[in-house]
Amino acid sequence: MDRIEKSKEKYNQLFGNGVPAAYATDPDFQDILNRFIFGEVFYQGNLGDKQRELITLAVLTTNQTMPQLKAHVIAALNAQLTPVEIKEAVYQCAPYIGFPKTLNAINEVNEVFRAKNIALPIESQKTVDEDDRFERGLVVQVEICGEIIAKMREAAPANQKHIQDYLSAFCFGDFYTRGGLDLKTRELLTLCILSSLGGAEGQVKAHVQGNKNVGNDKETLITAITHCLPYIGFPRTLNALSCINEVIPEQE
């Protein structure tokens, strides 16, 4: 198949047989979009449709592009992602984009779920409680980031140690320990979220190393960032690729 045929097949698989509304007003633009995203990018690299839709949900949440997010919740269900997986991909954004933007996305997801008669709330994926969220979060944080975490905690000034505690208990304890998505998937989503933000190259590099530490190879990272390209543009994509190449040089 050429990319036109591929794009039609993939689009219909994800969204059904309808025609995007933009064809009525901007057919040339919609052709460029469909053929690039669904005829090329979706076929590049080693990720399946489920992983790609999880990435898309996280990136659209980060970008706060709500109409497209709602459409991709439907696509994610059509790609056989579960309601739990969809919700967890959105929840994973909270430590990086904040609660208000994450709540905006949750509202869009819930609208689709109600329209699809998916019962709310969905089953809890919580695995920690008030007594162990810090300790278990720190364990996951060290698994991802390595022994540098101990050095960071030791080096933090007294008036900033609470930030390190929040990072361990909130970011890693409250979110990374949840069920629904495995550690490799959560870390890959985090890389895509940070890359989408722009201006967070220090954190992107740290999570390139984190992805490597949990078993995501360079090909997977390049594929994930390539999948972000249509949603974040070339500048942020190229910045993220530069971070990947700096942390994992080609000779490795």
Disulfide bonds with the S-S distance in Angstrom:
none
